[in-house]
């Protein structure tokens, strides 16, 4: 486990999120983005048979719904809801959804745009009822928290007996973290305050009182991390051909990392934890 020291003071951390990708929409060159998106789609089409054969397509679908596609529909709280796209997706599938985020502007946008109830602040400050939720999700959230242990304890209080907690977070024991060192995208100072491995987050979750259903790493979607990490390591401006070459390279790295998981299942880009509140 790693932590940021010194860390920004909590009352000033909002400054680091004024242009954060999950909270805002970029006003960058739309033509450039459209062309890059088209290149993505073409490459995905070409790579699709390889993705299918190695389980990446199935894994991406599993994670799109935070592993909940086969779970009974119920009441869901997304901690660190950001722009609310995941909540809206789950709402369309029949879930009764709420979100929380320390960014008040983000929560207001989620409520206004999607009609979803949101809460502002640290989870323990939201004053939510005990034994109330069937599922709590934290997608790429726990690394942003000043007090992850306290938040997990609050999750345990809010969940019904037998209910589910699902977390994803960058993996400090990932292949990319080893390859890029200080340039790994997962460090993301000053926003990321605590970073875990599969083992350390599993131990913490179990110590809080949860029962672990699933604890492993995954590589689906990690091509973006490879591209950003490479750009941090080599910050020069790239021509369009060079950008396309980097895109192809990043997809190859994702496929290679997925294959490496067979030998080392805890070396994927992200940690996945599924844990339940004990019934008794």
N, C-alpha and C positions, 0 to 999 in steps of 0.2 A: 504494500500500500504506500502511496505517496500523497503528500499534502503540500500546499503552497504556503511558504513562510518567507517573508511577511505577506499577509493577505490584505486586500483592500478593506477598509472599514465598511461594515454592513450598510451604513447610511449613504455611502458613496458608490456602492456596487452598481446601482442603476445606470451609471454613466457608461458602463461597459456593454450595456444592452441597447443603447439608443439606435444602433444600426444592426442588431443581431438578426441572423437570417430567419429564425423562427418567429420573430416578433414583428418584422417589418417586411415590406415589399420593395425590392430594389428598383431604382429608376435608371439603371444602367442602359446601355445601348440595346434597344429591343431587337434590332436586326441581327446583331452579333449573338444574342441569346437564342434567337429563333434558329439560326444556322447551327449553333452548338447543339441545341435540342434535337434538330434533325439528324445530325451526325450520331448523337447518342442512339436514336431510334434505329437508324440503319445498322449500327454496330450490334445493338441488341438482337436485331433480326438475324444477323449473320451468326452471332454467338449462341443463339437460342438452343440449338441441338446440344452444344457442349454444356450449357447451363442445366438443361434437363438431365443429361446423363450424369452430372456430378451433384445433383440435388440443390443447386442454387435457386432455381425457379420455385421449387416447393418451399424452400427456406424463406425466400423473399415474401411469398404469399402468407406463410405462417406469421411472419413478423409484421406484415402490413396491418394485421388486426391484433398485434401484440399477443399472439398465441391464443386468442379468444374465439376464433371462428367456430369451434365446436363446443364452447362452453354455454351453459344455459343463460339466456338473456336475463339481465337484472339491472341493478343500480351500480353505476360505475363512476368513480372519481379519478380524474387524470391530474396528477400532481406535477406542476410545471407544464401547464397546457399550452404555453406559447401562443401561436396563432390560431389554435383550435381546430386544425384540419382533421386530426385524429378523432377528436370528440364528435365532429360533424359526421365523419364516416361511420362511427359507431351508432350515433343517433339515427342515421338512415337505416341501420340494420336492426332498429327496434330497442336499443338500449336506452335506459333512463340515465342521462349523463350530467355530470357536473365537473367543473375544472377549478384548479387553483393555480395562482402564479403570484410571485412577489411584484411583478410589473403591473401596476394599476391600469396603464394605458392598454396593455395587451389584453387584460381581462375585459375591459370595456369594449374593445373591438370584437372579441369573441361573442360577448352577449349581444351586441348590436347586430352583428353580421349573421349569426347562426341561431339566435334566440336561446342560448344555453346559459344556465345559471353558473356564475363564477364567483370565486372567493379570492380576496387579495391578502397577500402576506405569507409568512411562514405558516406551515400547516397547523402547528400548535396554536397559532393565533386566530385561526378561522372559526373556532368554537363550534365544531361540527359534532353531531350526536354520536355516541358510542354504539357499536354493533349495528351500523346503519348501511354499510356498503357490501355488495357481493364481490366486487373487484376494485382494487386500486392499482393503477398503472403509473409507472415512472419511467418514461422513455427518455434516455439520455438526460437525466435530471439529478440523480444523487451526487454526481460529480460537482454540481453547482452549489451544493448545500454547505452551510457553515457547520451544521450539527447533524450529520447523517444518522447517527445513532438515535438521537431524540426524535427525528422524523420517522424512523422505522418503528419506534415505540408508539408514536401517535397513530401510525398506520394500523398497528396491531389493535389498538383501542377502537378504531373506527370500523374495522371489518367485523362482519358477522362471524360466529364460529363456523369453521370450515371454509370460509371465504378466501379469495385468492389475491396475492400480491405478485405483480409482474414487473420486473425491472430490467432495463438494459443500460449499459454504461461502457465507455472505452476500457479496453483491457491493457493494463500496463505490461502484461506478459505476451503481448501479441507479436507476430512476426514483424509487422510494420514498426512497432515501437523499438524493436531491436535494430532494425535496418536503418531507421532514420535518426535515432538518438534524439538530440535536442530539437530536431526539425520535425519530429512526429506531430501530426495534426492534433492528436489526442491531448497533448499538454494544455494547449489553449489558455495560457495565463493571460489575464488574471481571472477569467470566468470559471475555470475548473479549479476547485479548491481541494477536492479529495479524489484520488484515482485508485482503482482496485484491480486485483486479479480475480479470477474465478474463485480461487480458494479463500481469499481474504473477505470477499463480499458474502460468500456462502457462510463462513464462520460467523461474521457479524450478524447476518440475518437469523441464523440458528440461535445465537446467543440472546437475541432479543426475545425469542420464544416462538418463532415460526418453525413449521415443519417443511423441509425442502422437498419439492416435487421434481424440480429439474434445475441443474446448475452446470453450465457449459459455456463455451464460446461459440461464436458464429462469424462467418465471413461475408454473408450476403450484403451487398451494398458498399463493400469496402473500397471499391475502385476510386470513389471520390476522395477518400482519405489518402490513398496513394498519390493522386494528382496534386492535392493541396500540399502534402508533405514534400513532394518533389519540387513544387514551386517555391516552398519556403527554403529548401536547400539550394535551389538554383533560381534566384528571383529575377533573372533577366526576362525582358519581354519576348514572347514567342510569336513567330509568324503563324498564319493559319495552317500551313502544312505541318509545322512543328507541334501546334496544339492538337491537331488530329492524330499525329504520331503518339503524343503523350496520352491521348484518350485510348488508343488501341493498346498501348503498353499497360495502362491502368486496369483495363479489363482482363488482360492476360495475367496480371498480378493477382487479381481477385480469384480467377480460376485456379491459379497455382496455389494460392493460400487455402482455398477450399479443399484441394487435394491433400495438402499437408496436414489437415485436421485429422485424417485417418491415423496418422502416426502420433500426432500430438494434439488431442482434442481441446486443449486449453490455450491454444496459440492463435485463435482467431481474433479478428479486429475488436469485437465487442463481447462483453459478458452478458449472459442471459440467466436470470434467476426467476424461477416460479416457486412460490412458497405459500403455504396455507396457515391460517390461524387454527390452532388445535380446537377440536370440537369440545373437548373436556379440559 
